[in-house]
Amino acid sequence: MGFVLAFLVALVATIVGTTLFLVRRERARRRWAGASEGLLIEQYRTAQAARIRYAYTSASMHHGNGLITDELHKHHS
């Protein structure tokens, strides 16, 4: 019985500790208002990568001629 109780206490302590850690980390991120430029750049690059993945699927690469040179330079600049 003692083992079960100790296990449950440890489990609850782990959940509470993880929750507190994540809440503190989120508050620390929100404090840095100056870092919004970096966040915008990251969001733009993520959206750009998603567009590239959608436009150049495996089927289109195997049945087409691949990236056009102009598009290659446009996406990697």
ZAPA-194909 format. One record per residue (C-alpha): residue number from 1; x, y, z. Coordinates in nm, 4 decimals, padded with zeros to 6 digits. Layout:
BEGIN
NODE    k         x         y         z
NODE  NUM         X         Y         Z
...
END
This chain:
BEGIN
NODE    k         x         y         z
NODE    1   00.0000   00.0000   00.0000
NODE    2   00.2856   00.2338   00.0807
NODE    3   00.4414   00.1741  -00.2604
NODE    4   00.1180   00.2616  -00.4398
NODE    5   00.0788   00.5793  -00.2344
NODE    6   00.4411   00.6817  -00.2986
NODE    7   00.3962   00.6150  -00.6695
NODE    8   00.0824   00.8302  -00.6858
NODE    9   00.2527   01.1132  -00.4949
NODE   10   00.5504   01.0973  -00.7313
NODE   11   00.3186   01.0968  -01.0315
NODE   12   00.1272   01.4015  -00.9087
NODE   13   00.4540   01.5806  -00.8250
NODE   14   00.5830   01.5114  -01.1761
NODE   15   00.2663   01.6457  -01.3363
NODE   16   00.2658   01.9588  -01.1192
NODE   17   00.6373   02.0172  -01.1815
NODE   18   00.5986   01.9804  -01.5574
NODE   19   00.3003   02.2144  -01.5595
NODE   20   00.4867   02.4803  -01.3619
NODE   21   00.7889   02.4495  -01.5888
NODE   22   00.5787   02.4941  -01.9024
NODE   23   00.3868   02.7898  -01.7571
NODE   24   00.7093   02.9661  -01.6575
NODE   25   00.8627   02.9023  -01.9984
NODE   26   00.5578   03.0466  -02.1755
NODE   27   00.5621   03.3566  -01.9537
NODE   28   00.9317   03.4064  -02.0260
NODE   29   00.8642   03.3866  -02.3994
NODE   30   00.5876   03.6450  -02.3771
NODE   31   00.8129   03.8883  -02.1898
NODE   32   01.0477   03.9196  -02.4850
NODE   33   00.8400   04.1499  -02.7043
NODE   34   01.1496   04.2408  -02.9064
NODE   35   01.1809   03.8850  -03.0295
NODE   36   00.8646   03.9169  -03.2367
NODE   37   01.0705   03.9889  -03.5483
NODE   38   01.2407   03.6522  -03.5172
NODE   39   00.9051   03.4848  -03.4654
NODE   40   00.7678   03.6488  -03.7798
NODE   41   01.0683   03.5319  -03.9796
NODE   42   01.0259   03.1790  -03.8461
NODE   43   00.6541   03.1782  -03.9334
NODE   44   00.7304   03.3058  -04.2837
NODE   45   00.9955   03.0390  -04.3436
NODE   46   00.7642   02.7663  -04.2133
NODE   47   00.4843   02.8797  -04.4442
NODE   48   00.7300   02.9013  -04.7344
NODE   49   00.8518   02.5459  -04.6687
NODE   50   00.4917   02.4228  -04.6546
NODE   51   00.4182   02.5841  -04.9917
NODE   52   00.7251   02.4226  -05.1437
NODE   53   00.6324   02.0802  -05.0021
NODE   54   00.2799   02.1172  -05.1407
NODE   55   00.3894   02.2397  -05.4834
NODE   56   00.6691   01.9890  -05.5338
NODE   57   00.5288   01.6541  -05.4237
NODE   58   00.7051   01.3285  -05.4947
NODE   59   00.4675   01.2534  -05.7822
NODE   60   00.5284   01.5883  -05.9504
NODE   61   00.9051   01.5474  -05.9160
NODE   62   00.9057   01.1994  -06.0677
NODE   63   00.6688   01.2879  -06.3516
NODE   64   00.7963   01.6349  -06.4290
NODE   65   01.1253   01.8048  -06.4896
NODE   66   01.1778   01.9170  -06.1267
NODE   67   01.2566   02.2637  -06.0077
NODE   68   01.2914   02.5362  -06.2611
NODE   69   01.6144   02.7297  -06.2153
NODE   70   01.4347   03.0597  -06.1463
NODE   71   01.2183   02.8991  -05.8786
NODE   72   01.5191   02.7372  -05.7163
NODE   73   01.6865   03.0750  -05.6687
NODE   74   01.3620   03.2388  -05.5593
NODE   75   01.3008   02.9879  -05.2777
NODE   76   01.6554   02.9792  -05.1446
NODE   77   01.7278   03.3494  -05.1384
END
